Each structure stands twice: as structure tokens, then as C-alpha cells.
Amino acid sequence: MFVVRNHDLYRRLKELEVIPAAKLEESFQMAESDNRFLGDILYERDLISDENLGKLLSDLTGVPLVRLSENQIPKDILTLIPQVYAKKQLVIAFAKDKSGLHLALVNPKDTQIPEFIEKKTGIPVIVHLATVKDLKDAINLYSQDVGQAFEDIINDHISQAKNRTATDPPIIKIVDTILNYAYQNKSSDIHIEPQNDTSLVRFRIDGILHDIVTLPRDVHQNIVTRIKVLANLRTDEHQAAQDGKFQFPTEDENLDLRVSIVPLTDGEKIVMRLLSEKSRQFSLASLGFSASDLEKVTAAYQKPYGMLLSTGPTGSGKTTSMYSVLKLLNHREVNIMTIEDPVEYEMEGVNQIQVNSKTNLTFAKGLRSIVRQDPDIILVGEIRDEETAEIATNSAMTGHLVLSTLHTNDAATAIPRLSDMGVEPFLIASSVNCIIAQRLVRKICTKCRISDNITLDKLKKYGWSLSAIKKHFGPKGPYRIYSGKGCPVCHHTGYTGRVGIFEVLVISEPVRNTIIASATASTLQEVAIKNGMTTMLEDGLAKIKQGITTVEEILRATKS
């Protein structure tokens, strides 16, 4: 039994007009033919965010929505319902007060579960609605304490692991535990670093590295060997860098991991990138674009030809932005081809080519082959050299829509960067539709968010113009801003999750003329701002005003 009927959800979404009509109709037909819940299909296809789906279901059922990710759940309340039962029935006890025990269910219409829990606990229950994703994440709390619990499991196997090989159970258990806890804590990367007397395990969560556990040095090499075995790398090679990948089964999915091993003076260091299907959501609206910027990007990718570029440093979300656009363009009527290094996200219906240095399959050679494959849309993972830049530009001018990324600090700098690669200014002006520059900043934890005041002079000192401050905050200070004081929900960091800050440079007529005149990046920036471009710094200011992030985060992302 679905939480609401597919027809009811379909009708409400059709009224709201928040999902393209064709995509909604297609998803509804899939749901009906496969006997699946429409909400699940819409979420899987990144047509609606998890939070917005929850709000909609709450509205349709009349049952209050709880966001478990924003609540601190006491261990004694959580364990009132055994983990096995919680996982099987998708139910969580998250709070207890004088009115009773508060339960979160995926389907609050199922009265049997609340009745059973009330009978077992002897406590009246109050039912709340939670989304499947939010509830499954909360179930991880049964084993998510990365502090003592993690260390206990590791330490149980340390004594057994000494003087063992990489294929012995203690070493396997240590590696599996590291991978499981990284996944449960939504880490993007795992670092395992050799030190003088120890081996340090660190997780990158929301863009920041956190020390997790220190292991004895004498198990480090066995851990390295175990990961080499998983990634099909040479176990007898210790002086050269090696790259590989493997899949690790979790309860929710087969997790893809990309492995990099490099030799240091103290031993070999491992970095593993976690590529999770579940935590990935390719939805432009959920990335953090303002309404006006989203409108500009949408207009750019809806053109039948031209180039859409995403720029920024490594780890700024460029690939995610391009895949979000690609997902919206992915129809049976078009031939989409990509050339990437590596192919990070597999997308059904898209023909993806992996760069391979061993067979001399470079970006340029792959792109030349793609052009002969009758493509409508081409994604080039990165424009790195003159040949790739030339082919991509020519493709954009000959009836193809080309998506790609560049390593530049802002949108305007992408133009001279292409010029440096030998692309003539008039070709750039004719082929590029839009350039997106972006950074990722951490979002304030809503559970422990507090407010403070800041003066006009201080905001000006940090680099914001008087006009930008007045536009977003008003004529005079002090102004109210927000931060997170730290709580168990956010691991006492004050932040949970990340959001993008953007600047979108549309190649309008004034900008086009400026490019043809071979103007500098600073001149281009001035012309773009005069013609309506919002800078990343100003977009960050808007998100500070909205209580999404902090001054410190914006300065860290834009000034570094």
C-alpha cells in the first residue's frame, strides 16, 4: 500500500507545475506499469528533492512531516524499537515527551505498526511521516557513532591483525569497517595515511577532512595490500603510483570506489573516492541556483547547439552541475555521448567513453570519434588542451550542444583560458552560450542554528559592495546573520551538507562584442555584471541572508 495513490500525487504535481509535464507523464506511466510508487520514481530520476517530496506527501495525507536528519535522536529512545524491526518495517522512534512516543513512518496509514509498538512499549504513540531516504539514513544511527563504536570494532581486530596477511579475516574486517562507516557518514573520500608510528584514517565530510581513528603502524601495509587486492592493483609494487576501482556491497547499494595509491617517504598513502548512487542527486534546483540564475542556465541548455561550460577548482561540483543538465536533456530522441576521465557516474541512455592512456584514447581522439557518431549532445569531461578546445568549439558551431568543464577561478577567466588554448575570440563569442562558475560551501545545521548581528562596516571590510549589502540586507545595520553552534546531529561542526554558490555569465550581445575585442577578464567581468550577472560573492551574500551558510564559509570558498 502506497502512502498516497499515484493518481493523487500525479494530479497535485500537475497543478503545481514544478516538474516538466512530459517528464511527469512519463514517470507516472512507469509507476503504473511497474506497480511502483510515483514518488520513488520521481526521486530516483532527480525530478523532485527528498525534502519537497516529504512536504508534498505530508500535505496530501494530513500527517506532520519530520526531517529526521535535522533531529538529534537520543540513543535510549532510538533503541526502544529493535534495529531489525526498524529496518524491516521502516519505522523509527525519535522523541518521547508527555504526550507519548513519537514515531516516524514511511506509510503513516499502516496502523498495525504503531499499534504493535504501543502495545510492546506501553507508551501512547504519535505518528509522523518521513521519507524513505530520510528514514533509512536515520536507521544508520543504530551503528553510526563514529567515536567509541568505531574504535571498539577496529580495536577488537587489531591484536588479531598483527602478523596476518591481507586476506586474513581481521584485516578484511578492519577495511570493511572503514568503508561501512565512511558510507554511513556520507563521506566523499577516505584517506589512509602512514605516519611515523601510526596509520591515520580520515574522512572528508562536507568538504572538510576529519580525523577518525589512529591504527598501529604494523597493520598499515596489510590494509594497503587488502585495498590493492580489491582494486586489482599490483601488490608487489611499492614505489609507483597506482589507480584502480572496485565495488563494495552495502545494505543499500553496491558502492563504487575509485582508488589512488601513492608512495610517500613513510609508506604508501591511500585515497578512496566514494561514488554513491544514493547520495547523488542530479537536480539543478537542489544544487543552490537562484531563480534568476536557474532561468539563465535553462535557456542556455535548451538551445539546440552551442557550448555550456562549468568552471571552478577541483571538488567544486562542476561535474555534478553538468550531469544535472545532461539528466534533463536525456531523452530517447537524442544521441548523447560523453568522453570522461574517469567516468564517475553511469547514466542510462547515455553513451560514455573512458579516456585510456594505455590505448592512447585521449580527450581529443575520443572527441574526434564522437563527432563521427552522429551525436546531438556531447559532454567532454574537461577541456585540457588546444586540440580538445578546437574540436569542442567547432562541434558547438556545427549543430551540437557541447557541455564541458574548465579549471578557472571565475566565469570571465574562462574566455582568456580558451584563447590561450588557441581558440579565436570570434569563435568563442559565436560558440559559447553560457559559463557557470561555482564553489561548494557548507550549510548551517538547522538543529543548532543560532543568530548573531554583524555591522555594515564589517561586511564591507570582508569585500561586499555597499550596493550588494543594501540589496540583500537593507539600508543600515546591524544585520542578522546565522551560524551553527554544534550538536551531535552535525558532529559538533555546526554544518550539515553542502550547497553551491554560483555566477552565471550569459554570452549576451554586449559580452560577445567585448570577447571579440579581446578584452581582459576583468573588463569582461565588469560588462557581465553591468548586464545582470550576479557574482559568486554576491550569491554567497544572498545565502548568508537566507540563513543557509555563514560569512566564514563564503570567504573560505571565494578568497582561497
TIMAR-972074 format. One line per 5 residues: number of its first residue (from 1); their letters; for each residue x, y, z of C-alpha. Coordinates in steps of 0.1 Angstrom, whole numbers. Each point is the difference from the previous one (the first is absolute). Layout:
% TIMAR-972074
NUM) a) X/Y/Z  ... $
% end
This chain:
% TIMAR-972074
1) mfvvr) 0/0/0  15/34/-11  0/29/24  -23/19/-26  -15/-12/-32 $
6) nhdly) 21/6/-31  -29/18/-16  -3/24/29  37/8/0  0/4/-38 $
11) rrlke) -30/24/1  15/22/27  34/2/-18  -18/8/-33  -18/29/18 $
16) levip) 32/13/15  19/-1/-33  33/-6/17  10/-29/-22  1/2/-38 $
21) aakle) -33/-15/-12  16/-25/-24  23/-13/28  -29/-3/25  -22/-19/-25 $
26) esfqm) 29/-23/-9  7/-7/37  -37/-6/7  -3/-26/-28  32/-17/13 $
31) aesdn) -15/-1/35  -33/-15/-12  15/-26/-23  26/-12/26  -24/3/30 $
36) rflgd) 24/24/18  -5/31/20  1/31/-22  20/20/27  28/-26/0 $
41) ilyer) 3/2/-38  0/39/0  27/0/27  22/-26/-18  -3/20/-32 $
46) dlisd) 10/32/20  -32/17/-10  -8/9/36  21/4/32  -5/-23/29 $
51) enlgk) -11/29/23  -25/14/-25  -14/-35/-6  -5/-3/38  -18/33/2 $
56) llsdl) -23/-10/-28  -8/-33/16  -6/16/33  -24/25/-17  -19/-28/-17 $
61) tgvpl) -3/-23/30  -5/27/27  27/-17/21  28/23/13  34/-5/-17 $
66) vrlse) 31/-5/21  35/5/-14  20/-26/20  33/13/-14  -7/33/18 $
71) nqipk) -8/-17/34  23/-12/27  -14/-35/9  9/-11/35  15/-36/1 $
76) diltl) -24/-11/27  -30/11/-21  14/-15/-33  6/-34/16  -36/-3/13 $
81) ipqvy) -6/-16/-35  24/-28/-8  22/7/-30  -12/-31/-19  -36/11/3 $
86) akkql) 7/36/-8  18/-10/-32  -26/-25/-11  -30/22/7  17/34/-7 $
91) viafa) -10/16/33  21/21/24  -7/12/36  15/35/0  -14/18/31 $
96) kdksg) -20/-5/32  -19/26/20  -31/2/22  -23/-6/-30  18/-33/-8 $
101) lhlal) 25/-17/-23  5/18/-33  4/-24/-30  11/7/-35  -15/-23/-27 $
106) vnpkd) 3/-1/-38  -37/-9/-2  -20/15/30  -32/-16/-14  14/-34/12 $
111) tqipe) -16/-1/34  13/-35/9  35/12/7  -9/28/24  -25/-23/18 $
116) fiekk) 27/-27/4  26/25/14  -25/15/24  -9/-34/13  36/-11/4 $
121) tgipv) 13/32/16  -32/9/20  4/36/-12  -25/20/-21  14/7/-35 $
126) ivhla) -2/31/-22  5/-7/-37  21/21/-23  8/-4/-37  36/-4/-12 $
131) tvkdl) 14/-6/-35  16/-33/-8  35/16/-5  -2/20/33  -12/-30/19 $
136) kdain) 26/-24/-14  27/26/9  -14/2/35  2/-38/4  37/3/-5 $
141) lysqd) 1/17/34  -3/-34/16  37/-5/-9  11/35/-10  19/12/30 $
146) vgqaf) 34/5/-17  17/6/33  1/-28/25  -20/-26/-20  23/3/-30 $
151) ediin) 31/-2/21  -13/-30/20  -6/-20/-32  34/9/-14  18/-7/33 $
156) dhisq) -17/-34/2  18/-11/-31  33/19/4  16/-26/23  -11/-28/-24 $
161) aknrt) 11/20/-30  37/3/9  22/-24/-19  -29/-10/-22  -3/2/-38 $
166) atdpp) -24/23/-19  -24/-29/-7  -4/-10/37  -34/8/17  13/27/24 $
171) iikiv) 15/21/-28  -31/-5/-22  -22/10/30  20/32/6  -2/11/-36 $
176) dtiln) -37/-9/-2  -7/20/31  18/31/-13  -20/-2/-33  -33/-5/18 $
181) yayqn) 4/29/24  12/23/-27  -31/-8/-20  -24/4/30  15/34/7 $
186) kssdi) -4/12/-36  37/4/-5  12/9/-35  36/-12/6  20/-23/23 $
191) hiepq) 36/8/7  23/-27/16  34/16/7  32/-16/13  17/19/28 $
196) ndtsl) 31/-6/22  -16/-24/24  -37/-2/-11  -24/-1/-29  -25/28/-1 $
201) vrfri) -35/-5/-14  -18/32/-11  -34/6/-16  -9/30/-21  -36/10/10 $
206) dgilh) -16/31/-15  33/10/-16  20/0/33  25/-28/11  -7/-15/35 $
211) divtl) 24/-22/19  -20/-32/8  23/-26/15  37/-8/4  12/-35/-7 $
216) prdvh) 33/-17/10  27/4/-27  6/-37/-4  -35/-6/-15  3/28/-25 $
221) qnivt) 17/-20/-28  -25/-28/3  -29/25/-4  18/14/-31  4/-35/-14 $
226) rikvl) -36/-9/7  -12/31/-19  24/-8/-29  -16/-35/-2  -35/15/-1 $
231) anlrt) 10/25/-27  20/-25/-21  33/19/5  35/-14/2  7/-11/36 $
236) dehqa) 38/-3/-6  3/37/-13  8/24/28  20/28/-17  -25/11/-28 $
241) aqdgk) -34/17/1  -30/-23/-8  -36/7/-8  -29/-24/0  -36/-5/10 $
246) fqfpt) -23/-26/16  -35/-5/13  -9/-5/37  -34/-15/9  -20/20/26 $
251) edenl) -35/-6/12  -14/26/-24  21/-3/-31  33/-12/-16  22/30/8 $
256) dlrvs) 26/9/-27  34/11/13  28/16/-19  34/-8/15  33/20/-2 $
261) ivplt) 31/-13/17  33/20/0  33/-7/17  11/24/27  32/0/20 $
266) dgeki) -18/-17/29  -18/-26/-22  -29/-1/-23  -30/23/3  -35/-9/-11 $
271) vmrll) -28/23/-10  -34/-15/-10  -28/20/-16  -34/-13/9  -24/3/-30 $
276) seksr) -34/-7/15  -32/-3/-21  -22/6/31  17/32/12  2/15/-35 $
281) qfsla) -28/21/-13  3/16/-34  -26/28/4  9/35/-11  -26/15/25 $
286) slgfs) 16/-19/29  35/12/-7  -6/35/12  -6/21/-31  -21/31/6 $
291) asdle) -32/4/-20  16/25/-24  32/-21/-6  -20/-32/-5  -20/18/-27 $
296) kvtaa) 32/10/-18  14/-35/2  -33/-15/-12  -1/24/-30  36/-10/-9 $
301) yqkpy) -4/-37/0  -33/1/-18  18/14/-31  5/-26/-27  37/8/-3 $
306) gmlls) 28/19/17  22/-6/30  -8/0/38  30/2/22  4/-6/37 $
311) tgptg) 31/14/17  16/-2/34  28/-18/19  0/-38/7  -28/-10/23 $
316) sgktt) -22/30/-8  -29/-21/-14  6/7/-37  -6/-36/-12  -32/-2/21 $
321) smysv) -13/32/-16  7/-13/-35  -17/-34/8  -30/19/14  -4/16/-34 $
326) lklln) 7/-32/-18  -27/-18/20  -26/26/-11  11/-4/-36  0/-38/1 $
331) hrevn) -29/-11/-24  -3/-30/-23  -2/24/-30  36/13/5  34/-16/-3 $
336) imtie) 21/10/30  37/-9/1  27/8/26  38/-2/3  11/0/36 $
341) dpvey) 30/-7/22  -12/-18/20  -37/-9/-6  -11/9/35  -38/-4/-4 $
346) emegv) -16/-26/-23  -32/13/-16  -25/-22/-18  -6/10/-36  33/19/-3 $
351) nqiqv) 30/-14/-20  30/6/23  37/-4/-11  28/-3/25  33/17/-8 $
356) nsktn) 27/-27/-1  37/11/-2  12/-36/-6  -19/-2/-33  7/37/-8 $
361) ltfak) -37/8/3  3/37/10  -27/26/3  8/14/-34  0/-34/-17 $
366) glrsi) -31/-11/17  -17/32/-9  9/-4/-37  -16/-35/1  -31/13/18 $
371) vrqdp) -6/27/-27  -2/-29/-26  -26/-18/21  -29/24/-10  -3/15/35 $
376) diilv) -26/27/10  16/7/34  36/-4/10  15/1/35  38/5/2 $
381) geird) 12/-7/35  26/28/-1  15/22/-27  37/-4/7  19/8/-32 $
386) eetae) -1/18/-33  -13/-29/-21  -29/-8/23  -9/37/2  0/4/-37 $
391) iatns) -21/-31/-7  -25/9/28  -4/35/-14  -5/-12/-35  -25/-26/11 $
396) amtgh) -20/27/19  -1/21/-32  -11/-29/-22  -33/-9/15  10/-18/32 $
401) lvlst) -6/10/37  33/-4/18  3/-2/38  35/2/16  20/12/30 $
406) lhtnd) 31/23/3  23/7/30  -3/38/4  -8/21/31  -30/18/-14 $
411) aatai) -23/1/-30  17/29/-19  35/-16/3  -13/-30/-21  1/23/-32 $
416) prlsd) 38/8/1  6/-36/11  -16/-12/-33  20/27/-19  32/-13/16 $
421) mgvep) -9/-34/-15  0/15/-34  -38/6/-5  -6/32/-19  -21/26/20 $
426) flias) -26/2/-28  -5/-38/2  -4/2/38  -25/27/-3  -20/-20/-26 $
431) svnci) 1/-34/16  -3/5/38  -36/5/13  7/2/37  28/-4/26 $
436) iaqrl) -7/-11/36  26/6/27  -6/-17/34  12/-10/34  -14/-23/27 $
441) vrkic) -7/14/35  -12/-18/31  -36/6/11  -8/10/36  -14/-29/21 $
446) tkcri) -37/9/5  -1/-18/33  25/22/18  -3/32/-21  4/32/20 $
451) sdnit) -1/37/-11  24/29/6  4/35/-13  25/15/-24  7/36/-8 $
456) ldklk) -1/16/-35  37/10/4  10/-36/7  -18/-13/-31  17/27/-21 $
461) kygws) 34/-10/15  -6/-36/-11  -3/11/-36  -37/5/-7  -10/32/-18 $
466) lsaik) -24/25/17  -26/-5/-28  1/-38/5  -4/3/38  -29/25/-4 $
471) khfgp) -16/-22/-26  -1/-31/22  0/14/36  -14/35/-2  13/35/4 $
476) kgpyr) 16/-1/34  13/-25/26  5/-18/22  -12/-30/-20  -11/-35/12 $
481) iysgk) 22/-29/-12  1/-36/11  24/-28/10  -1/-35/15  12/-4/36 $
486) gcpvc) 6/-37/-4  -20/-31/10  0/-38/-3  -20/3/-33  28/19/-17 $
491) hhtgy) 29/-18/19  4/33/19  12/19/-32  -30/23/-3  -5/-12/-37 $
496) tgrvg) -19/-27/-18  1/-5/-37  12/24/-27  -15/24/-26  15/18/-30 $
501) ifevl) 6/37/-5  0/10/-36  6/27/-26  -16/-5/-34  15/19/-29 $
506) visep) -24/1/-30  16/9/-33  -22/29/-8  6/25/-28  21/24/22 $
511) vrnti) 20/-29/14  5/-14/-35  14/33/-13  23/2/30  14/-35/-8 $
516) iasat) 5/8/-36  20/31/10  24/-24/20  -7/18/32  15/-11/33 $
521) astlq) -19/-22/25  -5/30/24  -16/20/-28  -22/-29/-10  -10/-4/37 $
526) evaik) -11/37/1  -20/-3/-32  -17/-32/12  -9/16/34  -14/31/-18 $
531) ngmtt) -21/-24/-20  -15/-19/29  26/-25/12  0/-7/37  35/-9/13 $
536) mledg) 7/-30/22  8/24/29  -34/17/-3  -18/-34/-4  17/-10/32 $
541) lakik) -12/32/17  -36/-10/-10  5/-34/16  14/16/31  -32/22/2 $
546) qgitt) -22/-31/-4  18/-18/29  13/-27/-23  37/5/7  25/22/19 $
551) veeil) 22/29/-9  30/-22/8  -10/-26/-25  -5/25/-28  34/16/7 $
556) ratks) 17/-34/2  -15/-10/-34  5/32/-19  32/14/14  21/-31/0 $
% end
